[in-house]
Amino acid sequence: MFSADLQRIILLGALGLIVVMIWQSWLEFQQQYAPARGGVESGRTESIAPGGASNRTGDIRDIPAAPALPSPPAAPGPEEAPQTPPAGGDLIHITTDLVRAQIDPRGGDLVRVELLRHPVSVDKPDEPFVLMHRDHPDLFVAQSGLIGSGREYPNHGVQYSVAQLQYDLGDREMMEVALDWSAPDGVAYQKVFRFRRDTYRIEIDFRVDNRSPEPWNGFVYGQLKQTEVVQESAMGFLGRLPSYQGAAIYTAEEKYEKIDYGDMREADLNRTSPSGWVAMMQHYFVAAWLPASAGGHQFFSGVGAAAKPQYRIGYNAVEPVQIAPGERGALSAVLFVGPKEQKRLRRQQAEGLLLTVDYGWFTPIADPLFWLLEKIHGLVGNWGWAIVLLTVLVKAVFYPLSAASYKSMARMKKLQPRLQTLKERYGDDKQKFQQEMMKLYKTEKVNPAGGCLPILVQIPVFIALYWTLLESVELRQADFLLWIRDLSIPDPYFVLPLIMGASMLAQFFLNPAPVDPLQKKIMMAMPIVFTVFFLWFPAGLVLYWVVNNLLSIAQQYYITRKYQHA
């Protein structure tokens, strides 16, 4: 039967999707162990003298080269100033209402960020997710500094001095963490981290007190350094999570672009744009440098030659800041480190940053779906019930189309005895049987493909919702009821997938049975295949499909009975 052929195509497409996901996981596995390029990191030349020894998270080779500076006027040589005494190996500990962070006085690197409102799992509510870290052999840190030529600058290799090692935001709205360093030429620098309440945005100022007799010229830079992230799978035998892991860049000209680990191994990024940002992403979380300086930026990437390659992506300003002798000035940068909560991303006022919530090709459908889901959640306060109500609304939108299809299927079911008679009459003459069957459909004004239309229409919505549930951190560890404590991971007891399989089986018996025995077996196998397939899908997605099936069964049962007795 023609409609069964279409349903078989859907089944084969689902099986093909499994094969593609397994193949993708194999490719990612191969890329993980591909050797990194040898040689100096990124091949960029350094034009400044280091202000201190290299640290554990990077060396002087990965500090961006300063763009060409205008020639300063001649001036007498600067007097030597004493170097700031080292602060030792202690880290600066910062606590706010959202994060616990650590800054290394060596370079002023942000070396650890714990997200207090995002536990590792629902079973470990007191253990915050660690987004940034410097634990051997893994690495994910944010580095920043100043570069230029003709003098020493506070890059991420210098040793800052600090007044204290413990900072707590407490009841304040804002808190500053200051690190000091004085260059041999007499210029005094202060690197200030500004933390605010209820935000993952960190503002960084480099305050320059030019006590030298010469004009000061310099550029600000920021970079993210990371070893390859391997996300644990929540999809069982289907392999690793398909969510994107790696770097991304946004520029005014090229817009949003992913730069994965393989791309960075293949070639270094070197791009100049008047605006944009760079980021490192891992599933629900992102760290992004949002350049605050005017005059354009140069974006770069590189890979370190090590046993476990260190990937880095960053930017530096291309227009120098100039500070006259005896004057003071500041250079600024902004770092966002936290979950990809869409409301917070919008507040950053960084064009394209919302695209780090990566729905892929289905963004045009997934974006309005999430918007609607978020509005419903605002009313009911539970993401599970929000999914249920969203399913009802989607079903209501497609009701006229579904009703027409179910009418066609009801007429098809009434024709089953006559189709069976045709099958017996023409036996093995399949061509004659097909001709007579199509003639019967035409006479009775029945569309044999009509029964598949509801399934075909739902596929884009289903896939878009899949990406919505997979990518939206708002649904991470979202509680529903009873045993469903996290809608973003599979049902731990497989209750929802089994209900979903039973509902598909009920739909099979409501549909007109295929005349071809082989097709009938395939259609009977579909509930089993899809049940196994859905065992490893997020519970929220299975919940959507269960509710959708139950509504479809009720609608189909009503229409089938109505037209069978008409």
C-alpha positions in Angstrom: 0.0 0.0 0.0 1.3 3.4 -1.0 0.9 5.0 2.5 2.8 2.1 4.1 5.6 2.7 1.7 5.9 6.3 3.0 5.8 5.1 6.5 8.6 2.6 5.7 10.6 5.5 4.3 10.2 7.3 7.6 11.4 4.2 9.5 14.4 3.8 7.2 15.1 7.5 7.7 15.1 7.0 11.5 17.5 4.1 11.2 19.7 6.1 8.9 19.8 8.9 11.5 21.2 6.3 14.0 23.9 5.3 11.5 24.8 8.9 10.9 25.1 9.7 14.6 27.3 6.6 15.2 29.5 7.6 12.2 29.7 11.2 13.5 30.9 9.9 16.9 33.5 7.7 15.2 34.9 10.7 13.3 35.0 12.8 16.4 36.8 10.0 18.2 39.4 10.0 15.4 39.8 13.8 15.5 40.3 13.6 19.3 43.5 11.6 18.9 44.8 13.3 15.7 48.3 14.7 16.3 48.6 18.4 16.7 50.7 20.6 14.4 54.3 20.9 15.6 56.3 24.0 16.0 55.7 27.3 17.8 52.1 28.0 18.8 50.3 29.7 15.9 53.6 30.9 14.4 53.0 34.4 15.5 56.0 36.6 16.3 56.4 38.3 19.6 57.4 42.0 19.6 57.6 42.7 23.3 59.8 41.7 26.1 58.2 39.5 28.8 57.6 41.0 32.2 58.1 37.7 33.9 58.6 34.0 33.4 56.1 31.9 31.6 53.3 30.4 33.7 51.7 27.0 33.8 48.9 27.8 31.4 50.8 29.5 28.7 54.1 30.9 27.6 55.3 34.0 25.9 55.0 32.4 22.5 51.2 32.5 22.6 50.9 36.2 23.5 49.6 38.0 20.4 52.1 40.2 18.5 51.3 43.9 18.8 50.1 45.6 15.6 52.4 48.3 14.2 52.6 51.4 16.4 53.2 54.9 15.2 56.7 56.1 16.0 56.8 57.9 19.3 58.8 61.2 19.5 62.3 61.0 20.8 62.7 61.3 24.6 65.3 60.7 27.2 65.7 57.1 28.4 63.5 56.1 31.4 64.8 55.6 34.9 64.8 52.1 36.3 61.9 51.3 38.7 62.0 48.5 41.1 60.0 45.4 40.1 56.8 44.6 42.1 57.6 41.9 44.6 56.1 38.5 43.7 52.9 37.6 45.4 53.8 33.9 45.7 51.9 30.9 44.4 48.6 31.7 46.2 45.5 32.2 44.2 42.9 35.0 44.6 39.5 33.5 45.6 36.3 35.4 44.6 32.8 34.5 45.7 29.7 36.1 44.3 26.0 35.1 44.3 26.5 33.2 41.0 30.1 32.0 40.9 33.2 31.0 42.8 36.3 32.0 40.9 40.1 31.9 41.2 42.6 34.3 39.7 46.3 33.6 39.5 48.5 36.6 40.4 50.9 35.2 37.8 49.5 36.9 34.7 46.1 37.7 36.3 44.6 34.7 34.6 41.1 33.5 35.4 41.9 29.9 36.2 38.8 28.5 37.8 35.0 29.3 37.6 32.4 27.3 39.5 28.8 27.9 38.7 26.9 27.9 42.0 23.4 27.7 40.6 24.2 24.9 38.2 25.1 21.7 40.1 26.9 18.8 38.4 23.7 16.7 38.5 20.5 16.6 40.4 22.0 13.9 42.7 24.8 16.3 43.7 23.0 19.6 44.4 25.9 21.0 46.5 28.6 20.3 43.9 28.7 23.2 41.4 29.6 22.6 37.8 33.2 23.7 37.1 33.4 25.5 33.8 36.9 26.9 34.0 39.8 25.0 35.5 43.5 24.4 35.4 43.5 20.7 36.6 46.2 18.6 34.9 45.9 17.4 32.2 42.7 19.4 31.4 42.7 23.1 30.9 40.2 26.0 30.3 41.4 29.5 31.3 40.9 33.1 30.3 44.0 35.2 29.8 44.4 38.9 29.1 46.9 41.7 29.1 48.5 44.6 27.2 50.9 44.5 24.3 53.0 47.0 22.4 56.5 47.7 21.4 59.6 49.4 22.8 58.9 48.6 26.5 57.6 45.9 28.9 53.9 45.4 29.2 51.7 43.4 31.7 51.0 40.3 29.6 49.8 37.0 31.1 53.4 36.2 32.1 54.0 38.9 34.6 53.8 38.6 38.4 51.2 40.9 39.9 51.1 41.9 43.5 47.8 41.8 45.4 46.5 43.4 48.6 44.4 40.3 49.6 43.5 36.8 48.5 39.9 36.5 49.6 37.0 38.5 48.1 33.3 38.0 48.9 30.6 40.1 47.2 28.2 39.6 50.1 25.4 42.1 50.0 27.1 44.5 47.7 26.1 45.2 44.1 29.6 45.4 42.8 33.1 44.4 43.8 36.6 45.1 42.4 39.6 42.9 42.6 42.9 44.8 41.9 46.3 43.5 40.8 49.3 45.8 40.6 52.5 45.7 38.6 55.2 48.3 37.9 57.4 48.1 34.8 61.1 48.9 34.8 60.5 52.1 32.8 58.4 53.5 35.7 54.9 52.9 34.2 52.5 51.6 36.9 49.7 49.2 35.9 46.7 48.0 37.7 44.5 45.1 36.4 41.1 45.4 37.9 38.4 42.6 37.7 34.9 44.0 38.3 32.3 41.5 39.5 28.6 42.4 39.8 25.6 40.9 41.4 23.3 38.6 39.3 25.5 38.5 36.2 28.2 36.2 34.7 29.7 39.3 33.0 33.2 40.2 34.2 34.6 43.7 33.3 38.3 44.0 33.2 40.2 47.4 33.2 43.9 47.9 32.7 44.7 51.2 34.4 47.9 52.8 33.2 49.8 55.5 35.1 52.4 56.8 32.7 55.1 58.0 35.0 57.7 57.7 32.3 59.0 60.7 30.3 57.8 59.1 27.0 54.3 58.8 25.5 52.8 55.4 26.2 51.2 53.3 23.4 49.5 49.9 23.8 46.8 47.5 22.9 44.6 45.3 25.0 44.2 41.5 24.2 42.2 38.6 25.6 42.3 34.9 24.8 40.7 31.7 25.9 42.9 28.6 26.2 41.4 25.1 26.4 42.3 21.4 25.9 39.7 19.5 23.9 36.5 18.9 25.8 34.9 15.4 25.6 31.3 15.6 26.7 30.0 12.5 28.5 27.2 10.9 26.5 23.6 10.8 27.7 22.5 8.9 24.7 23.7 5.4 25.4 24.7 3.3 22.4 23.9 6.3 20.1 27.3 7.8 21.0 28.3 11.2 22.2 26.1 14.2 22.5 25.7 15.9 19.1 26.0 19.3 20.9 28.8 21.4 19.5 32.1 21.6 21.5 34.8 24.1 20.4 35.4 27.7 19.4 33.2 30.2 17.6 33.7 33.7 16.2 31.3 36.5 15.2 32.3 39.4 13.0 30.3 42.1 11.2 31.3 40.6 7.8 31.1 36.9 8.3 28.5 36.7 11.1 28.5 33.6 13.3 31.0 30.9 12.5 32.1 27.7 14.3 35.8 26.9 14.5 36.1 23.4 15.8 39.3 21.8 17.1 40.0 20.3 13.7 39.7 23.7 12.0 42.2 25.1 14.5 44.6 22.3 13.9 44.3 22.8 10.2 45.0 26.6 10.1 45.4 29.6 12.3 42.7 32.2 12.3 43.8 35.7 11.4 41.0 38.1 10.8 40.4 41.8 11.3 36.9 43.3 11.8 35.5 46.5 13.2 33.4 44.5 15.7 32.7 41.0 16.9 33.6 38.5 19.6 35.2 35.1 20.2 34.1 32.2 22.4 34.7 28.7 23.6 31.6 26.5 24.0 30.7 23.3 25.6 27.1 22.2 25.5 25.2 24.4 27.9 28.0 26.8 28.8 30.1 29.4 27.1 33.1 31.7 27.8 33.3 34.7 25.4 35.5 37.7 25.1 33.4 40.7 24.1 35.8 43.4 23.0 35.0 46.8 24.6 37.5 48.9 22.7 36.7 51.0 19.6 38.7 51.0 16.4 38.5 47.4 15.3 39.9 44.1 16.4 42.2 41.3 15.2 40.9 37.8 15.9 43.4 34.9 16.1 43.7 31.2 17.0 46.5 28.7 17.6 47.3 25.3 18.8 50.1 24.3 21.2 52.4 21.4 20.4 51.9 19.2 23.5 50.9 15.7 24.5 47.4 17.1 24.9 47.1 20.1 22.5 46.0 23.4 24.0 43.6 25.3 21.7 43.3 29.0 21.9 41.2 31.7 20.4 41.4 35.4 21.1 41.5 39.0 20.0 43.6 42.2 20.3 42.7 45.8 19.5 44.2 47.2 16.3 44.1 50.9 17.3 46.5 51.9 20.0 45.6 53.8 23.1 48.0 56.7 23.7 48.8 58.2 27.1 51.0 61.2 27.5 53.8 61.4 30.0 52.4 62.1 33.5 48.9 61.2 32.4 46.6 58.2 33.3 44.4 56.1 31.0 42.6 52.8 30.9 42.0 50.0 28.4 39.0 47.7 28.9 37.7 44.2 28.0 34.6 42.2 28.9 34.4 38.5 29.6 31.2 36.5 29.8 31.6 33.1 31.6 28.6 31.1 32.4 25.5 29.2 31.2 23.9 30.0 27.9 20.7 31.4 29.5 19.0 33.3 26.7 17.8 36.2 28.9 21.4 36.8 30.2 22.9 36.5 26.7 20.5 39.1 25.4 21.6 41.5 28.2 25.2 41.5 27.0 24.2 43.6 23.9 26.7 41.7 21.8 25.3 41.0 18.4 25.0 37.3 17.6 25.9 36.1 21.0 22.5 34.4 21.3 23.6 32.1 18.4 25.8 30.2 20.8 22.6 28.5 21.8 23.0 26.4 18.7 19.8 24.9 17.2 21.5 24.3 13.9 19.4 24.3 10.7 16.2 24.2 12.7 16.8 27.6 14.4 13.8 29.2 12.6 11.5 26.7 14.2 13.4 26.1 17.4 13.6 29.8 18.4 9.8 30.5 18.4 9.3 27.1 20.1 11.6 28.0 22.9 10.0 31.5 23.1 6.6 29.9 23.5 7.9 27.3 25.9 9.4 30.0 28.0 6.2 32.0 28.1 4.2 29.0 29.2 6.7 28.1 31.8 6.3 31.7 33.2 2.6 30.9 33.7 2.8 27.3 35.1 6.3 27.3 36.7 7.2 23.8 35.6 9.0 22.9 32.4 7.4 19.5 32.1 3.9 20.9 32.2 5.1 23.6 29.8 6.0 20.9 27.3 2.6 19.3 27.7 0.8 22.5 27.1 3.1 23.3 24.2 2.2 19.9 22.6 -1.5 20.7 23.0 -1.0 24.1 21.3 1.1 22.6 18.4 -1.6 19.9 18.0 -4.3 22.5 17.9 -2.4 24.4 15.2 -2.2 21.3 13.0 -5.7 20.1 13.9 -7.3 20.9 10.5 -4.5 19.1 8.7 -4.6 16.1 11.0 -8.4 15.9 10.8 -8.3 15.8 7.0 -5.6 13.0 7.2 -7.5 11.0 9.7 -10.6 11.2 7.5 -8.6 9.8 4.7 -7.4 7.0 6.9 -10.9 6.2 8.1 -12.1 5.9 4.5 -9.0 3.7 3.8 -10.0 1.4 6.7 -13.5 1.1 5.2 -12.0 -0.1 2.0 -9.9 -2.9 3.6 -12.4 -5.7 2.7 -12.5 -4.6 -0.9 -8.7 -4.3 -1.1 -8.4 -7.8 0.3 -10.8 -9.1 -2.4 -8.6 -7.4 -5.1 -5.5 -9.0 -3.5 -7.1 -12.5 -3.7 -8.4 -11.9 -7.2 -5.2 -10.9 -8.8 -2.8 -13.0 -6.7 0.8 -12.6 -7.8 0.0 -10.1 -10.6 1.2 -7.1 -8.7 1.0 -4.7 -11.6 -2.7 -5.5 -12.2 -3.4 -5.3 -8.5 -1.8 -1.8 -8.2 -3.8 -0.6 -11.2 -7.1 -1.8 -9.8 -6.2 -0.5 -6.3 -5.5 3.0 -7.6 -8.7 2.9 -9.7 -10.6 2.1 -6.5 -8.9 5.0 -4.6 -9.9 7.3 -7.5 -13.5 6.1 -7.5 -13.9 6.5 -3.7 -11.9 9.8 -3.7 -9.4 8.5 -1.2 -5.8 9.8 -0.9 -3.6 6.8 0.0 -0.8 9.1 1.2 -3.1 11.1 3.5 -2.4 9.0 6.6 1.3 9.8 6.5 0.8 13.6 6.4 0.5 14.1 10.2 3.8 12.3 10.7 5.6 14.2 8.0 4.4 17.5 9.2 5.5 16.8 12.8 9.0 15.7 11.8 10.5 19.3 11.6 8.7 20.3 14.8 10.0 17.1 16.5 13.6 17.7 15.4 13.4 21.4 16.3 12.1 20.5 19.8 14.8 17.9 20.1 17.5 20.7 19.6 15.5 23.0 21.9 15.6 20.5 24.7 19.2 19.5 24.0 20.7 23.0 23.8 18.6 25.1 26.3 20.3 25.2 29.6 17.0 26.4 31.1 15.8 22.8 30.8 19.0 21.3 32.3 18.0 19.5 35.5 14.4 20.8 35.2 12.1 18.8 37.4 8.8 17.5 36.2 7.1 15.1 38.6 7.6 11.8 40.4 10.7 10.0 39.0 11.4 12.6 36.2 13.9 14.9 37.9 15.8 16.1 34.8 14.0 16.6 31.5 17.3 17.0 29.6 18.4 13.4 30.2 16.8 10.0 29.4 14.0 8.7 31.7 16.0 6.6 34.3 13.3 3.9 34.4 12.3 4.0 30.7 8.6 4.5 31.6 8.0 7.3 29.1 9.6 5.4 26.2 7.5 2.3 27.0 4.3 4.4 27.1 5.4 6.0 23.8 5.9 2.5 22.2 2.5 1.4 23.5 0.8 4.5 22.0 2.5 3.9 18.6 1.2 0.3 18.8 -2.3 1.6 19.5 -2.0 3.9 16.5 -1.1 0.9 14.3 -4.3 -0.9 15.1 -6.3 2.3 14.4 -4.7 2.7 11.0 -5.8 0.7 8.0 -3.8 -2.5 7.9 -1.4 -2.9 4.9 -2.4 -5.5 2.4 1.2 -6.6 1.8 2.3 -9.0 4.6 5.9 -7.7 4.5 4.7 -4.1 4.9 2.5 -5.2 7.8 5.4 -6.8 9.6 7.5 -3.6 9.1 4.7 -1.4 10.5 4.3 -3.7 13.5 8.1 -3.5 14.1 8.1 0.3 14.1 6.8 0.8 17.7 9.6 -1.6 18.9 12.3 0.1 16.9 11.2 3.6 18.0 10.9 2.5 21.6 14.5 1.4 21.6 15.5 4.5 19.8 13.7 6.7 22.3 15.2 5.0 25.4 18.2 7.3 25.0 16.4 10.5 24.1 15.8 13.4 26.7 12.8 12.7 28.8 11.3 16.1 27.8 11.3 15.1 24.1 9.7 11.7 24.9 7.1 13.5 27.0 6.3 15.7 24.0 5.9 12.6 21.7 3.8 10.7 24.3 1.4 13.6 24.7 1.2 14.1 21.0 0.5 10.4 20.4 -2.2 10.3 23.0 -3.9 13.4 21.5 -3.6 11.8 18.1 -5.1 8.6 19.3 -8.1 10.4 20.8 -8.6 12.4 17.6 -8.1 9.5 15.3 -10.5 7.2 17.3 -13.2 9.8 17.2 -12.9 10.5 13.4 -12.5 6.8 12.5 -15.7 5.8 14.4 -17.6 8.7 12.9 -16.7 7.8 9.3 -16.9 4.0 9.7 -20.6 4.4 10.8 -21.4 7.1 8.3 
